[in-house]
Amino acid sequence: MSTGNGKKKMGNIKTIIYGRTAILILGFGLQLGLLALGYFRLRNYSVLFYGMFLAISTIAVLHIYNSRGIPDMKLSWMFAISLFPIFGAILYVVMVAQPGTKVMYSKLKELKKQTEKYVTADRDTLERLSAESSHMSSLAHYLYKYDASPVYDKTQVKYFPLGDEQFPAIVEEMKKAEKFLFVEFFIVSEGYMWDTIHAILKEKAQQGVEVRFMYDGTDVLFNLPSYYPRVLEEEGIRCKMFAPIKPIFSPHYNNRDHRKILVVDGKVAFTGGINLADEYINRKPRFGHWKDGGIMVKGNAVERFTYMFLEMWNESERQPDAFDRYACPEGSSMPSDGYAIPYSVCPLGPERVGEQVYLDIINTAHTYVHIMTPYLIPNHEMLMALIYAAKRGVEVIIVMPHIPDKKYAFLLAKTYYDELLEAGVRICEYEPGFVHAKLFVADGEKAVVGTVNLDYRSLYHHFECGIVLYRNSQISRIEEDVQETLLKCIEQTREDVKKQKLWEKAFGWIMRILAPLM
């Protein structure tokens, strides 16, 4: 079944999708209704009922206070429990227990150990990096120890300031595939972009190339029918949905696969903000002009993206792949162009790799740190790092959308504007439309491009990925893109903040209390 056979088929698929979405909503509604019914029935046994839940709430609060969680999240949970003593406590217990996610994390840790056998840190590269920069050497050490992500030097990258520019390169490289194609994206939606990718995947599968395609399960709500993996399997494309949404409540649904990874033969990899939908390449206007950013990687750093994909793919496999089959092929090394560290973010363990990378960039910046992000919902530590950087004389500029995709997230972001502006942080909104790029660039030496937004979902709840660059020639191109984007921005002032409507401010402050749990 092709994804582009006319408006009639499109309409039929959308009907199926919305029908399933309605069933999911009904299923969740029934579960909430049963919970409410149980509450009203138990209310007849008020003393016993009250005592039992008072005990649960007290234990929950004690656990929250003494846990290792971030203070923002602790306060949000305490607020929820104080506002809804019964339901808040039950929800917290359910979220903390999460037997399904604990099993997944255990499996992913085992797969990470398998990765470590094939991605050993090169001693000579580390010694050269240490001689050039002690703080970058420390970051490299951290990422290798806690994410099995070594530093590479025989690698070249190319930065794309728009999805419009990255997409032709993706198509060109995919057509060269001879051994395998690994594709992993958060959003997949019917249209020109997906039709083009789908056609290549199908053609390559028919040619005997090993093709694997994985996408996030939330796509069943709005973009693709639940049976879509079977359609691709019949075409020779191995396909998986990550955590498909079912009409049964589970805290596991909170952890989404937000990564964007495409690997061709272990020689070329792509990542960045671009998903497989037409708005990302400006063929389908949604929120004005879509400003994104992406990276193409060639050389030995591609192997880390290969293993990132295999780790996630094999999480649901009984018999994991032999990773050595997909090792970086001989002769694929490129002339050195600085250093590169691809990294992944797992929300299930104690390490917050995505947050640590961003904090490292901010805290070690000397002259400037420029940021593009679609969402500005930092925790207290990130907020203080940005403020302190500005106060110590670092030029901190944050580029945000002027036309948001989510109004509530935009109003929430604006609650941080005043304290950031007061400290000297510059906030500039991209007037033509929506910024979806996720990048940091500092001092003309360091940059990060990937999938990690500056919000709680990316930093704490989602699977993510990115690449750290140091003294790479493309860093100047990234900074050039920032400067070109700033010419199209409206710089915000504290006076602009004061002009915001009262109801918008009130809504934003309420959302800020709940932001860590969203």
Salt bridges, closest charged atoms under 4 A:
GLU110 OE2 - LYS113 NZ 3.64
GLU132 OE1 - ARG471 NH1 3.10
ASP147 OD1 - LYS112 NZ 3.08
ASP147 OD2 - ARG304 NH2 3.88
ASP153 OD2 - ARG128 NH2 2.15
GLU172 OE2 - LYS176 NZ 3.93
GLU173 OE2 - LYS176 NZ 3.38
GLU173 OE2 - LYS298 NZ 3.51
GLU184 OE2 - ARG259 NE 2.91
GLU210 OE2 - ARG212 NH2 2.67
GLU210 OE2 - ARG238 NH1 3.89
GLU210 OE1 - ARG325 NH2 3.69
ASP216 OD2 - ARG256 NE 3.03
GLU235 OE1 - HIS198 NE2 2.61
ASP257 OD1 - ARG259 NE 3.86
GLU279 OE2 - ARG286 NH1 3.06
ASP292 OD2 - HIS436 ND1 2.90
GLU311 OE1 - LYS112 NZ 3.27
GLU311 OE2 - ARG304 NH1 3.43
GLU317 OE2 - LYS240 NZ 2.65
ASP321 OD2 - ARG212 NH1 2.75
GLU395 OE1 - HIS370 NE2 2.74
GLU395 OE2 - ARG426 NH1 3.57
ASP405 OD2 - LYS406 NZ 3.10
ASP418 OD1 - ARG494 NE 2.90
GLU419 OE2 - ARG512 NH2 2.98
GLU429 OE1 - HIS402 ND1 2.70
GLU429 OE2 - LYS414 NZ 2.91
GLU445 OE2 - ARG471 NH2 3.15
GLU464 OE1 - HIS258 ND1 2.75
GLU464 OE2 - HIS462 ND1 3.54
GLU479 OE1 - HIS370 ND1 2.93
GLU480 OE2 - ARG477 NH1 3.73
ASP481 OD2 - LYS291 NZ 2.95
GLU491 OE2 - ARG426 NE 2.92
GLU495 OE2 - LYS498 NZ 3.60
